[in-house]
Amino acid sequence: MGYTAETVEELLGFYEKHASEVGFSIRKGNTRFKVGTRIVLEKTYVCSAVGVTNNGKNKKKKVQTVVPVVPKKERKPRQVSITRTQCRACLRVKMNSEGRYEVVNHVIMHNHDLTRSQWHYLHRSERQITEEKREAIETMQKSGLSSTASFNYMAIEAGGEENLGHSKKDHLNYCTRLKMKQIEGGDAQAVTDIMYLELEGDPNFFFRFRLDEKGKLRSLFWRDSMMMEDYGIFGDIVVFDTTYRTNRYNLICAPIVGINNHWNNCMFGCAFIGDEKIESFVWLLQTFKKSMGGKSPISIFTDQDAAMNNAINQVFPDSRHRLCVWHLHQNAITRFGALKRDPTFKKTFNYCLYKCVTVVEFETNWRSMLQQYELIGEEWFTNVYNLREKWCPALSKDFFSAGILSSQRSESTNHAIGFRANRTTSLTDFYRLFKGTIQRWRSTEKQAEFSCSKSVPSSALPLSGLLKHASEVYTLSLFRDFEEEFGYSIATTAKLIWKQENTEFYAVSIDEEPWSAQRVTYIHESQTVSCTCKNFEASGWLCYHCIRILHLHSVNRIPEQYIKKRWTKSAKSSVWNKLENEKPEEVQYTPWRQTMARKYYNLILKSQSNEETRTLMEDGYAASVSLVDELLASLNLSNTDDASTTETSATAAPETSATAAPETNATAAYETNSAPAGFFAVRLVGACFFSGGPTFSGTDASATFLLRRFLEVKVFNGCSLPSAALSFTSATLLFISAILPSGFSFSLAFSCAILPSGFLFSLAFSSAFFSTSFSFLAASFFNFLSFANFCFLLVTTCG
């Protein structure tokens, strides 16, 4: 009772601390303001158990109107646990005649059990999601973490839920409010607004959308500038996958994916369409083609959809439409569930999909599979067989497929978007998750590019000229494909069939598989080699048949015409060079906040096991908060003064610096500390460390800040005369402290340190640690310098 403070918040802080120690939660009570203003005259804080719990029993009954109305089915009232016990504990504060807030009533008795100490963190008044936590939650949500996952991460980082400062329910509620805020005004409008912002930062960003007759989003397509660059290099192969419906509006998601030189996925664009009609697919493909400057891919892979097939024939008539064998495999298992449990069927069907090299081999294995598993006459298998030219490797050798048809890598190319999207995902959430996925893909690509530039792959095979050359030109992933072919070539036999001038014809087969023989033609002068398996035409790297013949003729380097640039290490060099040339002077941005967070986090870990270091950290933090607040207030005042000034000297130095830190007087709180001198000095160092360290007075923003703070005087010609006078005074005090007894000496030395003179900190420190004679000499020397400086500044200023 009778305790006063400048603000209501200060008294609230004391009451919150009292409530936490005793074991109850508080909430706001009545507030009385000054008439016509928001100045608080009286305010009450009460125990959370004040009052009576309302279970819906006191709701007013509706008045019956003259015309009888059929009542709607009333919602069953929610059952609420009774938490109010009419407790009278409270704190009432009131503004007194001096303008300060005074405690006029404090009821400390409660009529209910108090909370156990281990449950205090569950009190509503002790739970708060601070601004720092909000930023962390938003960052984790942008990265694709679910609300529960982000809470679990923060709880682990804090050392348990009891140390986090808010409950899981608070966390989930905030995440829900955050999502609702992001789609305020409509989800479709929100995502288009985001894309307009993307366009401001990326002039080559491209997006188009269509609305239906009701104004609802019907179709949407987008791609950024890097997607256009990737399509220019790797756009010979395009994979459309329209099997996603990962959003709450049941729109079809159609990512447009390619394969880069590291055999990783690269995104060319993404779209949402409302249906699977020909008209919708035509709009999508035309928009995609327009965004890429009219370039058509060599091969387009899609699922088994007739409407997509018709749309491709209209928009890309010169491209080869092929079916994704991965989808065929999945559909076969889905439609014939009994076969899913038969491991031999999966092996046989996969061989027909991926491994058949010749037409005869495919036809033989296909008929054998139908007979063995009694599938003759099944409509689905009949339709798939009729479309065999669109997916069978043996029938698709005349066009480039990047090895997708003959490789199970198509599984990774399809279902490329592997993030956590579902039928409840909004468009804005999807776009955010999509961007996170693309960033991870590009980070993986950069890592692969770095690895290729800094390393050469090793091989268990003898490094002949061909293999060594392949390791130099191909990426690490493609080198492994070439190495596999090279390994097969060692186990082959080459038989010369006939020779015609400079052209030779060979039959190459694996020793144990004579039926796998392929005919290879070799021309000496041009080092031209071709094979009937057409692996190079379909995949882009030489088959083992050709490698065998090249090795036979002592060719130690892969002929240039058989090095497909899209598979080389330098495939994207022009793009990297372009990015560097566009911004040659761009300074790499360093996230200062994250850097400082890591530094302080490591310092906290280092300090947590010792009570004295913990105290040092806490005191230093309190000093830093006070100084930062005062400096920011000074900067705001300075900006206001500058805005009101009409004439400014062109040579005037900036008044403040973002990195400047003023000297601290927070160390004055340590004068009465009874700890040993050594520990006291360490705490003194810590306080200066947390405040930014001492700075030279009168020559920078920190000195200006201190002068305004203590004396509120102007700066003359970049030097502070009052600051110099303070320096001289503090030096004199230090001089006196050197000859006095050690106890009083240390106090005076400390007083010197808090004055605005940068050099004095080190002298005060030495006064506390070293001998009196050393301190005396140091103080004498500095006293002389300070006096000379003071005289010089006095003459300069007055003159």
C-alpha positions, -999 to +999 in steps of 0.1 A: +000+000+000+012+035-008+038+023-033+040+047-063+054+045-099+056+066-130+034+043-151+006+017-146+027-008-165+054-006-139+030-015-111+015-042-133+049-058-137+053-060-099+019-075-095+026-101-123+058-111-105+039-114-072+012-135-089+037-158-104+055-164-071+023-169-051+006-191-077-024-174-094-032-158-127-044-122-131-065-103-156-076-067-162-105-053-141-122-019-143-104+012-158-114+048-154-100+075-178-098+112-176-128+127-193-122+133-230-087+116-230-071+082-227-052+091-196-057+065-169-069+078-136-077+045-119-072+008-129-078-025-112-061-059-118-079-089-104-074-126-098-086-147-127-110-164-104-130-132-098-167-135-107-189-164-118-185-188-147-213-184-173-224-217-187-250-202-210-278-204-183-282-166-181-289-161-218-320-140-226-349-158-241-361-146-275-394-127-273-422-144-293-434-122-322-470-119-333-464-141-364-453-175-352-419-185-365-407-220-367-377-221-344-344-232-359-326-260-343-307-244-314-270-250-311-262-271-280-244-248-256-208-256-250-200-270-216-175-248-198-156-258-167-161-236-137-130-215-130-145-185-113-149-187-075-158-151-067-123-145-054-118-109-042-080-107-046-071-076-065-047-046-069-061-011-074-040+018-085-049+054-088-032+086-100-023+109-070-020+146-070+016+145-081+007+126-113+022+093-102+003+061-098-002+048-063-014+015-049-045+023-030-059-012-024-043-046-024-063-077-014-040-106-010-064-133+004-077-159-021-107-182-016-093-210-038-063-232-039-031-217-054-013-233-083+017-255-077+050-240-087+055-265-116+022-255-132+027-217-131+037-215-168+001-225-177-014-193-162-030-172-189-012-141-176+022-158-180+016-169-215+024-145-243+036-149-279+062-121-282+071-103-314+103-123-317+083-156-313+058-144-339+086-138-364+100-172-357+066-189-362+060-171-395+095-181-407+088-218-398+054-216-414+069-202-446+094-231-446+066-256-448+065-268-412+031-276-398+018-257-368+024-287-345+059-292-358+069-256-353+055-257-317+075-289-309+107-273-324+103-241-303+095-262-272+127-283-277+148-252-283+134-235-251+142-266-230+106-277-226+070-264-229+073-249-194+100-226-206+085-216-239+061-189-226+030-200-244+009-231-247+003-254-277-032-240-279-019-204-281+005-215-308-021-232-329-046-203-326-019-178-336-010-200-367-047-201-376-050-163-373-019-159-394-033-180-422-066-161-421-047-128-423-028-139-453-059-147-473-079-117-460-101-104-488-102-137-506-077-165-513-075-160-550-071-123-546-043-128-521-023-151-543-026-128-573-015-099-551+015-120-541+024-125-578+021-088-586+047-083-558+069-110-574+067-091-606+080-060-590+111-078-578+116-100-609+108-081-642+108-115-661+083-131-637+053-142-657+017-152-646-017-153-662-051-162-647-087-166-659-120-160-640-153-177-646-186-159-651-191-156-613-157-139-609-141-170-593-106-182-602-108-207-630-071-211-642-038-198-630-002-202-644+031-187-632+068-190-637+098-169-627+129-158-646+151-187-636+125-212-649+127-195-683+165-198-682+163-235-673+137-241-701+161-226-726+187-252-717+168-282-705+135-276-722+139-305-747+121-327-721+089-316-704+068-337-679+032-327-672+016-342-641-021-334-637-028-359-609-026-334-580-057-320-563-038-306-533-060-277-524-092-269-507-109-258-540-103-291-558-084-273-585-061-295-605-024-287-599-003-291-630+035-287-623+056-285-655+089-302-647+121-309-666+154-327-659+187-307-655+222-318-662+225-334-627+195-356-633+176-336-608+142-320-613+139-284-624+107-265-625+095-248-657+062-235-643+031-244-624-006-240-630-040-246-615-069-255-638-106-260-629-112-291-650-096-317-674-113-305-705-095-299-738-102-262-736-085-259-702-054-278-713-052-258-745-052-225-725-025-239-702-002-251-729-006-219-750+001-198-719+032-219-711+044-217-747+039-179-748+058-174-715+088-193-730+090-173-762+072-199-784+098-227-779+085-262-782+099-292-764+111-323-782+092-347-760+063-342-736+054-368-710+020-369-695-004-394-678-029-414-698-054-386-706-071-382-740-079-345-735-043-337-728-033-357-759-056-336-781-044-303-765-007-312-771-015-320-808-030-286-811-004-265-793+028-285-799+022-304-831+060-310-837+066-324-802+064-361-794+038-370-769+047-399-747+031-416-717+049-417-683+056-454-676+055-447-639+018-438-642+012-470-662+028-490-635+008-474-607-025-477-627-019-514-634-014-522-597-044-501-587-067-517-612-056-552-605-052-554-567-046-591-567-015-587-588-001-562-563+007-591-539+024-611-567+061-601-568+067-619-600+041-599-619+057-566-608+091-578-621+076-591-654+056-559-660+085-537-652+107-556-677+081-549-704+080-512-694+117-505-691+140-532-703+130-544-737+155-534-764+140-549-795+105-551-808+107-589-809+118-590-773+089-567-762+062-587-782+074-620-768+075-608-731+042-590-734+023-621-747+040-643-721+029-619-693-008-619-705-009-657-707+008-663-674-014-640-654-046-646-674-049-610-686-059-618-722-090-598-730-086-573-702-097-539-716-071-518-698-041-539-709-056-540-744-057-501-745-022-498-731-009-522-757-026-502-785-007-471-772+027-490-770+044-466-794+039-439-767+057-457-739+077-488-751+115-481-752+119-506-781+094-486-802+106-451-791+142-451-802+139-423-828+134-394-804+151-379-774+136-389-740+166-382-717+165-418-706+130-414-689+114-442-709+142-467-703+147-457-666+128-459-634+140-424-627+106-413-641+093-421-607+112-392-592+103-369-621+066-376-616+051-365-582+079-340-582+061-317-557+067-336-525+057-310-499+029-312-474-001-301-494-035-316-490-071-309-497-073-282-470-044-262-483-052-227-495-038-212-527-016-188-507-003-217-486+004-238-517+023-209-533+044-205-502+052-242-500+058-242-538+084-215-534+101-233-506+103-264-527+119-245-556+144-229-533+155-263-520+158-276-556+180-247-566+201-251-535+206-287-544+216-276-579+241-251-566+256-278-544+259-301-574+274-274-595+299-267-568+309-303-564+314-307-602+336-277-603+358-288-574+360-326-578+365-353-604+347-386-598+366-417-590+360-451-606+365-487-597+371-494-634+405-487-651+406-450-661+411-453-698+411-423-721+374-424-727+364-428-691+388-401-680+375-377-706+339-385-695+348-376-659+361-342-671+331-332-693+301-349-677+284-341-644+289-365-616+255-381-621+259-385-659+294-399-654+279-428-634+256-436-664+286-435-688+306-456-664+279-482-663+279-484-701+317-486-700+316-515-676+292-534-699+315-527-729+344-546-711+322-578-711+313-576-748+326-592-779+329-572-812+328-591-845+337-574-878+309-583-903+322-564-933+342-534-943+336-508-971+363-482-977+365-462-944+334-477-930+333-508-908+303-528-896+304-548-864+281-570-844+286-563-806+270-585-780+276-595-743+295-628-741+267-646-722+239-631-742+245-635-780+209-628-787+215-592-775+238-584-804+235-549-820+250-537-852+275-508-849+288-487-878+321-469-875+336-443-899+373-437-894+379-402-907+351-385-888+351-409-859+313-414-865+298-443-846+261-454-846+243-483-831+210-500-838+200-497-801+199-459-806+208-453-770+225-420-778+195-407-798+172-415-769+193-408-739+221-385-749+251-406-740+269-434-759+258-470-754+283-498-745+282-511-780+296-479-794+321-475-765+334-510-773+341-500-809+357-467-800+380-485-775+388-511-802+400-483-825+421-466-797+399-435-795+408-419-762+384-390-762+346-390-767+340-374-802+325-339-798+294-348-817+285-373-790+289-350-761+254-335-755+259-302-738+228-305-716+246-333-697+279-315-693+293-295-664+292-263-684+255-267-695+244-237-674+276-216-674+261-189-695+233-184-669+257-182-640+279-157-660+248-136-669+237-134-633+272-122-622+275-097-650+241-082-643+250-074-607+288-071-605+289-048-575+261-064-556+272-069-520+262-102-505+236-096-479+244-110-444+214-116-422+227-097-392+199-108-370+206-145-375+244-139-371+239-121-338+214-147-326+239-175-332+266-155-313+244-148-283+230-183-283+266-197-281+274-172-254+243-183-234+253-220-237+287-211-225+273-191-195+244-213-184+264-237-161+278-210-138+258-187-115+282-157-118+282-159-156+244-161-157+242-130-135+267-112-158+246-121-188+213-109-172+228-077-160+244-070-193+212-077-211+193-052-189+220-026-195+218-032-233+180-029-234+181+004-215+208+018-238+193+007-270+159+022-260+176+055-252+197+055-283+166+048-305+147+076-287+176+099-294+177+089-330+140+096-334+145+130-318+174+137-341+154+128-372+127+151-360+152+179-356+167+173-390+133+173-407+126+207-393+159+222-404+158+240-438+195+246-443+221+219-438+258+221-443+271+199-472+302+189-452+284+180-420+290+144-409+260+122-402+248+127-366+243+090-359+255+056-371+235+024-371+264+006-355+273+033-330+269+023-293+271+049-265+291+046-234+272+030-206+264+044-172+246+012-163+278+000-146+270+024-117+247-002-104+277-024-096+294+001-072+278-014-041+286-050-052+304-069-025+320-094-048+358-097-051+376-072-072+385-096-099+349-107-104+338-071-102+361-061-130+349-090-152+313-078-147+325-043-156+340-057-188+308-076-195+286-045-191+307-026-216+307-055-240+269-057-240+266-020-244+288-020-274+320-011-257+335+024-249+339+049-277+359+080-282+339+110-270+332+140-291+341+125-325+312+101-333+275+096-329+279+080-295+295+111-280+268+132-295+242+109-279+259+112-245+261+150-246+224+153-255+216+127-228+236+143-200+240+180-209+218+185-241+244+207-257+253+211-294+284+198-311+309+224-324+329+215-354+327+177-347+343+181-312+326+184-279+340+209-255+318+198-225+328+162-232+365+172-231+358+190-198+343+158-184+373+138-197+396+162-179+375+160-147+374+122-148+412+120-154+417+142-123+395+118-103+415+089-115+447+107-105+433+112-070+421+076-069+456+063-075+470+078-043+441+069-020+435+037-001+425+008-023+388+006-014+380+042-020+404+041-050+384+015-067+352+034-062+366+065-076+382+046-105+349+031-113+332+066-112+358+077-138+349+048-160+313+058-163+321+093-176+320+098-213+357+092-221+367+061-241+402+058-228+393+060-192+377+025-191+411+008-196+427+030-169+399+024-145+403-013-151+440-011-145+434+008-113+413-021-100+439-047-108+474-034-108+496-017-083+491+018-070+523+030-086+512+018-120+478+035-117+494+067-104+517+069-135+489+061-159+466+086-143+493+113-143+500+108-180+464+108-190+456+138-168+483+158-187+468+147-221+433+156-210+443+190-198+461+198-230+431+186-250+407+207-229+428+238-234+431+233-272+394+228-276+387+258-254+409+281-276+395+266-308+359+270-298+362+305-284+385+316-311 
